[in-house]
């Protein structure tokens, strides 16, 4: 018998990576719905979907996401829509008898001044980063909802918290993308134009952790499919979320140089030190997921190379 698996958010970067890996298996029947086919913020529609489709497992990768500008401009949208999606999917999944669900969160759940590297126990120990607090609160609520259903009803609803992700199906918009896709486009255009230099914001000294989305998808499936007896040996029932990252960080300047090498830009790199750096370091403690037997496959160079090869053949190159 094939497992019927619903991937919510299957057109996003992480959701699509999960789909790519699951569709290669012969024991899975994927159930996918676009936003036009199923509005996850509509409680009745989500309840009817679960009742009609007899789902066995859920990957909840659907979310309203955005950068600092979007989070600052639309805080009500971020908290309301994400809470609605989580409440509807998790609640309706439980009502329809779904025993296994994986909720995908974000490392922004941790306090702004959390100890580095950030372990799962840092959750709710301090103030959040103000610019994305509404989004982070929604994600924290999703974690606690999964924990609460497990405690009260004996379900196996688990949560994974990714570090900074990049890869296939990333957002390469010229104005609204994150650091890796933004720099990849910038270096690519500079190479094509024969520019002598590329300007990068900040000093290049802050340290960040980057994880290829295919590694994130593999980790998500790995955690979802862990046997209960193994999972329960390593995971506190009141602290069930699991960090997913490489366990290693690098300076922005190291990442930038790797990017230039991958793209083939041979000009000068200028750091605009009048622009903000952000926090000096953001690194997840991955001890828990490593103890469960998972580790990433991609190095930064390999991951950027894979992403650039995909970018060159995608519609993003024409944005």
C-alpha positions as CSV (number, residue, x, y, z in Angstrom):
1,X,0.0,0.0,0.0
2,X,1.3,3.4,-0.9
3,X,1.3,6.2,1.7
4,X,-0.8,9.2,0.7
5,X,1.3,12.2,1.6
6,X,0.1,15.8,1.4
7,X,2.9,18.4,0.9
8,X,1.4,21.8,1.7
9,X,3.3,24.5,0.0
10,X,4.7,22.2,-2.7
11,X,5.5,25.1,-5.1
12,X,7.8,26.8,-2.7
13,X,11.5,26.2,-2.4
14,X,11.4,23.7,0.4
15,X,8.1,22.1,-0.5
16,X,9.2,21.5,-4.1
17,X,12.5,19.9,-2.9
18,X,10.5,17.6,-0.6
19,X,8.3,16.7,-3.6
20,X,11.3,16.0,-5.9
21,X,12.6,13.5,-3.4
22,X,9.3,11.8,-2.5
23,X,8.1,11.4,-6.1
24,X,11.2,9.3,-6.9
25,X,9.8,6.6,-4.5
26,X,7.4,3.8,-5.3
27,X,5.8,3.7,-1.9
28,X,4.4,7.2,-2.0
29,X,1.3,8.7,-3.5
30,X,1.6,12.5,-3.5
31,X,-1.4,14.7,-3.0
32,X,-0.7,18.2,-4.1
33,X,-2.9,21.3,-4.3
34,X,-2.0,24.8,-5.6
35,X,-3.2,27.9,-3.8
36,X,-6.0,28.3,-6.4
37,X,-7.1,24.8,-5.8
38,X,-7.0,24.9,-2.0
39,X,-6.9,28.0,0.1
40,X,-5.2,26.9,3.3
41,X,-6.5,30.0,5.2
42,X,-10.1,28.8,4.6
43,X,-11.0,26.4,7.5
44,X,-13.9,24.7,5.8
45,X,-12.0,24.1,2.6
46,X,-9.1,22.5,4.4
47,X,-11.4,20.4,6.6
48,X,-13.2,19.1,3.5
49,X,-9.9,18.4,1.7
50,X,-8.7,16.2,4.5
51,X,-12.0,14.4,4.9
52,X,-12.1,13.6,1.2
53,X,-8.5,12.5,0.6
54,X,-7.7,10.2,3.5
55,X,-4.2,11.5,4.0
56,X,-1.6,9.4,5.9
57,X,1.2,12.0,6.3
58,X,1.6,15.8,6.0
59,X,4.6,18.0,5.3
60,X,3.5,21.6,6.3
61,X,5.9,23.7,4.3
62,X,3.3,26.4,3.3
63,X,3.8,29.9,4.8
64,X,3.7,33.5,4.0
65,X,7.3,34.6,3.9
66,X,9.3,37.7,3.1
67,X,12.3,39.8,3.9
68,X,12.7,42.6,6.4
69,X,10.8,45.2,4.3
70,X,7.8,42.9,3.8
71,X,7.8,41.8,7.5
72,X,7.9,45.5,8.6
73,X,5.2,46.6,6.2
74,X,2.7,43.8,6.5
75,X,3.1,42.4,10.1
76,X,-0.7,41.7,10.5
77,X,-0.7,39.7,7.3
78,X,2.3,37.6,8.4
79,X,0.9,36.7,11.8
80,X,-2.7,36.2,10.7
81,X,-2.2,34.2,7.6
82,X,0.5,32.0,9.0
83,X,-1.5,31.2,12.1
84,X,-4.6,30.5,10.0
85,X,-2.7,28.1,7.7
86,X,-1.1,26.3,10.7
87,X,-4.4,26.0,12.7
88,X,-6.3,24.8,9.7
89,X,-3.9,22.2,8.5
90,X,-2.8,20.8,11.8
91,X,-6.4,20.9,13.3
92,X,-8.0,19.3,10.2
93,X,-5.2,16.7,9.9
94,X,-5.9,15.6,13.4
95,X,-9.7,15.6,12.9
96,X,-9.2,13.4,9.9
97,X,-7.0,10.9,11.8
98,X,-3.6,11.9,10.4
99,X,-1.0,10.5,12.8
100,X,2.2,11.9,11.2
101,X,2.9,15.5,10.4
102,X,6.0,17.6,10.0
103,X,5.9,21.3,10.6
104,X,8.6,23.5,9.0
105,X,9.6,26.5,11.0
106,X,12.4,29.1,10.9
107,X,15.5,29.9,12.9
108,X,13.9,33.4,13.6
109,X,12.0,31.7,16.5
110,X,15.1,32.2,18.7
111,X,15.8,35.3,20.7
112,X,17.6,38.1,19.0
113,X,20.5,37.8,21.5
114,X,20.5,34.0,21.8
115,X,23.7,32.2,22.7
116,X,25.7,30.9,19.8
117,X,25.4,28.3,18.4
118,X,21.6,28.4,19.1
119,X,20.3,25.2,20.7
120,X,16.7,24.2,20.8
121,X,16.6,25.1,24.5
122,X,17.0,28.8,23.6
123,X,13.4,29.0,22.5
124,X,11.4,31.5,24.6
125,X,14.4,32.6,26.7
126,X,14.5,36.2,25.4
127,X,13.1,38.9,23.1
128,X,12.7,38.2,19.4
129,X,14.1,40.3,16.6
130,X,11.5,43.1,16.3
131,X,11.5,43.3,12.5
132,X,10.0,39.8,12.1
133,X,8.4,39.2,15.5
134,X,4.9,38.5,14.2
135,X,6.2,35.8,11.8
136,X,8.3,34.3,14.5
137,X,5.4,34.2,17.0
138,X,3.3,32.3,14.4
139,X,6.1,29.8,13.9
140,X,6.5,29.3,17.7
141,X,2.7,28.7,17.9
142,X,3.0,26.0,15.3
143,X,5.8,24.3,17.2
144,X,3.7,24.4,20.4
145,X,0.6,23.2,18.6
146,X,2.4,20.1,17.4
147,X,3.8,19.5,20.9
148,X,0.4,19.9,22.5
149,X,-1.4,17.5,20.1
150,X,1.3,14.9,20.9
151,X,1.0,15.4,24.6
152,X,-2.8,15.3,24.6
153,X,-3.6,12.9,21.8
154,X,-0.5,10.8,21.2
155,X,0.1,11.9,17.7
156,X,3.6,12.1,16.0
157,X,3.7,15.7,14.9
158,X,7.2,16.9,14.6
159,X,8.9,20.3,13.8
160,X,12.1,21.2,12.1
161,X,13.8,24.6,12.2
162,X,16.1,25.3,9.2
163,X,19.0,27.7,9.0
164,X,19.5,30.0,6.0
165,X,18.4,28.1,2.9
166,X,19.3,28.4,-0.7
167,X,19.0,26.4,-3.9
168,X,16.6,25.3,-6.6
169,X,13.4,27.4,-6.8
170,X,14.9,30.2,-4.6
171,X,13.6,33.7,-5.0
172,X,15.9,35.6,-7.4
173,X,13.9,38.8,-7.5
174,X,16.2,41.8,-8.0
175,X,14.8,43.6,-5.0
176,X,13.2,41.1,-2.7
177,X,15.6,38.1,-2.6
178,X,17.8,36.9,0.2
179,X,21.6,37.2,0.3
180,X,22.7,34.2,-1.8
181,X,20.3,34.6,-4.7
182,X,20.8,38.4,-4.7
183,X,24.6,38.0,-4.9
184,X,24.4,35.2,-7.5
185,X,22.4,37.5,-9.8
186,X,24.7,40.4,-9.1
187,X,27.9,38.4,-9.9
188,X,26.3,36.8,-13.0
189,X,25.2,40.2,-14.4
190,X,28.6,41.7,-13.6
191,X,30.3,38.9,-15.5
192,X,28.0,39.3,-18.5
193,X,28.5,43.1,-18.5
194,X,32.3,42.9,-18.1
195,X,32.1,45.0,-14.9
196,X,35.4,45.6,-13.1
197,X,33.9,45.3,-9.6
198,X,30.9,44.2,-7.6
199,X,29.8,46.0,-4.5
200,X,28.7,44.0,-1.4
201,X,26.9,45.5,1.5
202,X,28.6,45.6,4.9
203,X,32.1,44.7,6.1
204,X,32.0,41.0,5.1
205,X,32.9,39.9,8.7
206,X,29.6,38.6,10.1
207,X,29.3,34.8,10.1
208,X,26.3,32.9,8.7
209,X,25.3,29.3,8.1
210,X,23.9,28.2,4.8
211,X,22.1,25.0,3.9
212,X,21.2,23.7,0.5
213,X,17.5,23.1,0.1
214,X,18.0,19.5,-1.0
215,X,19.7,18.8,2.3
216,X,16.8,20.4,4.1
217,X,14.3,18.2,2.2
218,X,16.3,15.1,3.0
219,X,16.4,16.1,6.7
220,X,12.7,16.7,6.7
221,X,11.9,13.3,5.3
222,X,14.4,11.7,7.6
223,X,12.9,13.3,10.8
224,X,9.3,12.5,9.6
225,X,10.2,8.8,9.1
226,X,12.2,8.2,12.2
227,X,10.8,5.3,14.3
228,X,9.1,6.6,17.5
229,X,11.4,4.6,19.7
230,X,14.5,6.3,18.2
231,X,12.9,9.7,18.1
232,X,11.8,9.5,21.7
233,X,15.3,8.6,23.0
234,X,16.7,11.9,21.8
235,X,13.8,14.4,21.9
236,X,12.2,15.9,25.0
237,X,8.4,15.7,24.6
238,X,8.2,19.4,25.7
239,X,11.0,20.5,23.4
240,X,10.3,18.6,20.2
241,X,11.5,20.9,17.5
242,X,14.8,20.0,15.8
243,X,17.4,22.4,14.3
244,X,18.5,21.6,10.8
245,X,21.8,23.1,9.5
246,X,25.3,22.3,8.6
247,X,26.7,23.0,12.1
248,X,29.3,25.2,10.5
249,X,29.3,28.9,9.5
250,X,31.5,31.1,7.4
251,X,32.1,34.8,7.1
252,X,30.1,36.7,4.5
253,X,33.4,37.5,2.7
254,X,34.2,33.8,2.5
255,X,30.8,33.1,1.0
256,X,31.1,36.0,-1.4
257,X,34.5,34.7,-2.7
258,X,33.1,31.2,-3.1
259,X,30.2,32.8,-5.1
260,X,32.5,34.7,-7.3
261,X,34.5,31.5,-8.0
262,X,31.4,29.5,-8.9
263,X,29.9,32.2,-11.2
264,X,33.3,32.9,-12.8
265,X,33.5,36.6,-11.9
266,X,37.2,37.7,-11.9
267,X,36.8,41.4,-11.0
268,X,37.3,43.2,-7.7
269,X,34.9,42.9,-4.8
270,X,34.2,46.1,-2.9
271,X,32.6,46.1,0.6
272,X,30.4,49.1,1.3
273,X,31.0,49.5,5.0
274,X,28.4,52.3,5.3
275,X,25.7,49.6,5.0
276,X,24.6,47.5,8.0
277,X,26.1,44.1,8.9
278,X,23.3,42.7,11.0
279,X,24.1,40.3,13.9
280,X,27.8,39.3,14.1
281,X,26.9,35.6,14.1
282,X,23.9,33.3,13.5
283,X,24.6,29.6,13.8
284,X,22.3,26.7,14.8
285,X,23.4,23.9,17.2
286,X,22.8,20.7,15.2
287,X,23.7,18.3,18.0
288,X,20.2,16.8,18.2
289,X,19.7,16.0,14.5
290,X,23.3,14.7,14.3
291,X,22.6,12.4,17.2
292,X,19.6,11.1,15.3
293,X,21.8,10.0,12.5
294,X,21.5,12.8,9.9
295,X,24.1,15.1,8.4
296,X,24.1,17.3,5.3
297,X,25.6,16.2,1.9
298,X,26.4,19.5,0.2
299,X,29.4,21.7,0.9
300,X,28.9,25.4,0.2
301,X,30.9,25.3,-3.0
302,X,29.0,22.2,-4.3
303,X,25.6,23.7,-3.3
304,X,26.3,27.1,-4.9
305,X,27.5,25.3,-8.1
306,X,24.4,23.2,-8.3
307,X,22.2,26.3,-7.7
308,X,24.0,28.3,-10.3
309,X,23.6,25.6,-12.9
310,X,19.9,25.5,-12.2
311,X,19.7,29.3,-12.3
312,X,21.3,29.5,-15.8
313,X,18.5,27.3,-17.2
314,X,15.6,28.8,-15.3
315,X,13.2,31.7,-16.1
316,X,14.8,33.6,-13.1
317,X,17.7,34.6,-15.3
318,X,15.4,36.9,-17.2
319,X,13.9,38.7,-14.2
